[in-house]
Amino acid sequence: MARRRKNRTHLKGAGATAQHANDGAPKSFIIKHGQVGTSVTQLVRDLRKVMEPNTASRLKERNRNKLKDYLIMAPTLGVTHLLALTVTDVAPSLRIIRLPAGPSLSFRVERYSLMKDILKTSRSSRSMGMEYLTAPLVVLSSFPPPSPETPPHLPLLMKSFQSLFPPLSPNSMSLSNCRRIVLIAYNPDRGTVDFRHYVITVKPYGVSKRVRRVLEGAPKKTSANSSSGFLDLGNEKDVADFLLRKRGEPSPGIDGYESAASSASSAAGDDGEPVSLADDYVGRNNKKGQKKAVRLSEVGPRMELRLIKISEGVPGREGAVLYHEFVKKSKAEAAALKASHVAKERLRKQRREEQESNVQRKKAEKEQVSRKNQKNSDEEASEAGESGDDEWDEDEEISEVGGSDDEHSEAPGSDEEESDDEPEVRPPTKKVRIRGKR
């Protein structure tokens, strides 16, 4: 028999506080729609990793599930966004739907790279885990500022990406929760949007890589025989050889190392300005007030998106088309299309009201019929109770059986005369019991 696994159904301490803080955060479903390949399926999983912890990371789609099913169930579960990936004849397509009333944005995925592809090309791989316990920070880059010359669809595009992630509150936000960054960059030359995902790393400032290893500690070894947390200096004659000698160079003679080389080595790798930590950060020796170098390590996925269409409403109840990449309409055509959508919405509302009134009417008729049936049943029960007093009870027991009342009442005078002369001797009466049917 398998051992029962108990899942924790409540949160305590910091977990409950974080859950309470994320109550107003946007929540999302990320699904694949239709027949897709393995690469698009993996892209769906990578996007779920990006949107954690405010997404259904273990959501399982089935072939019989339709897009309408998710649109109906998502608002009931408190989901505010639906991201659907599908494959068309031209390229993969991504739809971002704001629930429950829209708008809906349709993108064409021009190019994309998965997480495993990004990690294979990186110089140093990272083991991810704790970074996904908090929501990422969203950064919008290269979008034009709002102005009369700015295309009207770009501000809506910015707000749509901003609404996918929790809003920033610098006064109440903890520095240790800033672990990841999602970069949304607009490319005006190509008219596309670049999607990038980074992990924030904090390194000591002004020291070389080997000195950094001394400060941060040696990486843990996977072998059981090797010690973890200690630097291996068995092949070095002096600690200066480990700190100042470059890889592949022989150790210096009696003169030793020059200070110029030491200063050049210590300044290597620090191109940016240092950052003073405003609070304690995760990691070793990352205390408040220390100067650190902040680096961004890309972990993927990476996408290049082209906006195709923006429409009001949700799929199945779409309204007016606010923007289309390939279809341009005149003002008269746009006005006629808007009027037709208004008429359809009015007709839909009228039908909904008629349906609700019919439901109420049928409910009232059903209650009236049930009340009438209850009244008839009560009357029948009362009539049955009254008639039951005069009927013969088969289970009733008769204790004594004598002469009938008519026989005793035929000659009352004769009995009285005989009783005066001599007492009448009567045999003892027998008790007869009559039992009913079993």
N, C-alpha and C positions, 0 to 999 in steps of 0.2 A: 504494500500500500504506500502510495506516495506521501511524503511528508507535507503537512499543511503549511502553507506559507502565509503569514499574516502581513497584510499591507497596512501601513499607517494611514489612518483616515483623518487625522487632525494634525495641526502644526502648533509648535510651542516656541516661545522665545523669539529669536531673530527670524525664524521661518514664518511665524505668524505675522510679525511686523512687516516683512517684505511682501507677504501675500496681501495684507491690508493696504500697503502702499500701491500695489499694482491693480487694485480694484478698478480704477478708472482708466487703465491702460488699454489700448486697442488690442483686440484678439483676432486671430486670423485662422482660416483654413487654407492649406496649400494642397491642391489636388492635381491629378492628371486626368484629362478628359478624352475619351476615345482610345483608339489603338495607338500606342506610342512605343518607341524602342527602349532599350536598356539605358541608353545615355540620357534620354529625357527623364526616365524614371529616377535615375541617380541625381539629376539636376533638381528634381522635386525634393529629394531628401536633403540635398545641400541647402536649398532655400529654407527648408524647415529648421536646419541648424542655425541659419542666420537669424531667423525670426524668433528663436527661443529667448526666454521661456514663455512667451505669450502666444504660442501656437500649439496646435494639436500635432505633436511630433510623431505620434504613433497611430495616426489616422490611417485606416485601411480602406482602400477603394475596392469596389467590386464591379464586375462587368455590367451587372444589371442596374447599378446606380446611375441615375441621370443627374444632369446639372440642376434640374428643378428640385430634386430631393435636397441637395445642399442649400439651395436658396430658401427652402421652406424651414429646414431644421436649424440653420445657423442663427437667425435672430432669437430663437427660443433658447439657445445655449449661450447667448451673450456675445456671439461672434460679430465683429464689425467689418471685416474684410474677407473677401474670397479671392484667392489667386489660383487661376486655372491655366494649366499648360496643356496644349494640344499640338498636334502635328498636321500641317496643311500641305498642299501640293508644292508650295513655294518654299516655306521654311517653318520652323516651330513658332508657335504663337502664344503670347501671354496676355491674359485678361485680368485686370485688377478691378474688382467690383466692390463698391462701397454699399454696405447693407444698412438698412433694408430698402432704401429708396434710390440708390445710385449716387453719383454717375458711374458709368462703366467705361474703362479705358482699355483699348485694344492695342497691343504692341506686336511687332514682328521681331523675333530674336535673330538678329543678323549673324552674330557670332557669340560663342560661349565656351567657357572652360570650366571643368569640374574641380572640386577640391583636391582630388588625388592628382590631377594634372599640375595644379599650382604647387603642391608640396613636392612633387618629383623634380620640378625645375628650380626649387629654392635651394640655397646653399646649405641651410641648416633646417632640419625638420623639427617641429615642435609637437609635443604630446598635449592635445587639447582636452579640456575637461571642465575646470572651474570657471573658465571664461564665459560659459554659456548659461550660468546661473543668473545673470543680469542681462537686461536688454541693451542692445548696442546704441551708440550715439550716431545720429544721422547728420551728415555734413553735405550741404548743397553747394556746388561749385559751378562757376561760369554761367549761371543763369542771369539773363539781363534784368536790371531793376524795373519795376513797374513804371510805365510811362505811356503816353498816347501812341508812341511809335512801336511799342512792344506788342507782338502778336498776342491776341487774347487767350490763346490756349496754353501759353507758357506759365502764367500765374496759376492756372488751374492744375497744371502738371506738377508744379512745385508743391502746392497744397496737398495733392493726392499722395505724393511720396512722404511728406511730413506726417500725414495722418496715419501712416503705417506703423510708426514707432511712437513710444511714449514721449510726451513733451518734456523738455528740460526745465528743471527748477534748481538753479544754482544755490538758492538759500537752503534747501532741504536735501540736496543730493550729496551723497558720500563720495569721496574721491576714490575709495577702494572699489566702488561699483563701476567705475569707468574702465572697462576692460577691452571693449571692441568699438570699432568705428565702421559705419557703412557710408561710403562715399558715392554720391549721386552727382555726376559731372555732365554738363550739357556741352555738346560739341556743335557750335554754330556752323562750322564748315560742312559737316556731313548731315546736320540735322538729327543727330542721334543722342542717346543718353547712355553714358557708361556707368555700369554698376560694379563697385568694388567692395571687398570686405577685408578688413585689417584687424590685427590684434595689437594692442598697445604694449610695448615693452619698455622698461626703464633700466638704463645702464649707468654705471659710474662715469662721471665726466672727467676728462683730462688724464686718463690712464690708458696704457696699452692693453692688448688682449690678454697677455700673460699675467700682468698685474691684476687685471679684472678677475682672472681665474683664482688668484690668491684671495682677493677680497670676497668674491662670491662663493668660493668653495669649489672643489672639483666635482664634476658630474658623477652621479651614481653609476656604478658598474653593474652590468647584468649578471656577470659571472659570480658564482658563489665563493670562489677562492680569493678573488680580489677584494680589497677593502674599499668601502665606499666613503666618500667625503674627504679623502686625503689625496694630495698631489703625489705623483710618482716622480721622485727626483733621484732614482737609483742610477741613472745613466749620466748624471751631471756631476762635475767635480766641484762646482761652486754654484750658489744660488743665483749669482749674477749671470751665469751661462743660461739659466732658464729664463731670467727676466729680460735680458738685453740682447742675447744672440738671436739672430734670425735663423729660420729653419734652413738647414743644409750648410750653414757656414761653420768653419772650424772654430774652436775656442781660441781666444786671443793669447798672446804671449804674456811676458812679464809686465808689459805696460798696462795691460787691462783694457777696459772700455773707455771711450771718450765720453765726456758729458754732452757733447753736441748730438751724438747718436742717441744718447739716452733721452735728451729733450725732444728730438725728432720722433723717437718711438713713442714717447708718452703723449705727444699731441696728435698722433695718428688716429684717424677715424672720428674726429670731433669737428664736423663741418658746421653744425648748427649751434645755436645759442643754448646755454644751459637753462634749465627750468628749476626754480625753487619750489619744492613740494609744499603745498598749502596744508597738507594733512598727511598722516601715515598712509603709506601705500603698500600694496601686497608685494612680497618679495623680501629678500635679505637686505638689511641695512638701509631700507627706504623709509627713513624717519622724516618727520615734519621739519622743514627748513633746510634740508640738504639739497645741494645742486646735483641734478641728474640730467642725463641725456635721454630724451624721449625718442623712440624709434617705432615705426609702424612696419609690421611684418604681414604681408598679404597671405591669406589662407584660402581665399576663394569662397564661393564661385565667382567667376567674372563673366559679365554679359554686356553686350552692346544691343540696345533696344531702339527701335524706330517706332514712333507713335503713328498709328494708322487712323484711329477713329476715337472720338469722345462723344458719347450719347447719354441722354438723360435716362433715368430708370435703370432696371436690371434686365438681363436677357429674358425674353418672353413677355416683358412689359416695357419695352423700350419706348422712349419718347423722341423728342427732337434730336437731331444730330447737331452737336455743337461744333465739331471739327472733323474734317476728313482730309486725308493726305492726298488722295487722287481724284476725288469728286468735288467740284466747285459748283455752287449754285448761285443764281442771281438773287437779288432781293425779293423779287416777285415769287420765285420758286420757293425760297426759304419761308416767306410769309404764308404761302399756300400749304406748305408742309406743316408749318406750325399750327395753322387752323385745323388741318385734318387730325393732328395729334390731340388738339383740344377737344374736338368733337368725339374722338374715340375715348378719351378720358371721361367725358361727360356721359357717354353711353355706358361705359363700364361702371361708373358710379351709380347710374340709374338702375342698372341691372343688379348691382349689389344691394341697393336699398329694397328693390322688389323681392329679392331672395330673402333678405332679413325679415321683411313683413310677412312673406309666406311661411317662413319658419315659425314666427310668433303666432300666426293664425292657426297653423296646424298644432302647435303646442297647446294653445287654448282649447281647441276642439278636442284634443286627446284628454286634457284634464277634465273637460265637461263630461265626456263619455265615461271616464273612470269614476267621476263623482256620481253619475246616474246609476252606474252598475253597483256601486257601493250602497246607494240608497235602496235599490231593489233587493239586494241581498239582505240588508237589515230588515226590510219589511217581511221577506219570506221567513227569516229566522224568528221574528216576533210572532207571526201567524203559526208557525210550527210549535212554538212554546205554548201558546194558548190552547191549541187543539190537543196537545199532549196530556192535559189534565184529565180529560174525559175518556181517554183510551185505556184499554185494559193492559196492565203491566204483566207480562208473562212471567217475570221473575218474582212477582209478589207471592208471599207465603200466606196460606190460609190456616190459621191455628185451630179453629173450631168449625165443625159442620153439624148442624142440627136441622130441625124442620124448617121449612120455608116460612116466611112471614105470613103468607096467605093461609097456611094450615093453622097457625096459632091464632090468627085473627078471625077464623070462621065461626067459632063458638066460644066467645069469651065468657058468656054467662055460665055455661056448663062447667067450665073449669073452676069458676069461683064456687059453685055449689059443691062440687066434689071436695074442694079444699076445706070446706067448712066441716064436712062430716068426718073424714078420715084423711090422714096425710097420704099423699100419693108417693109410692116408692118407685123411683126411676133408676134404671141402670146407669152406671157411670158412662159418661160420653167418651167416645174414642176420638183421639186427636189424629187427624189425617192431614198429611202434608202433600201438597200438590206442587211439584217442581216444574219449572219451566224447561223449555228446550235447551239442551246444551249446545 
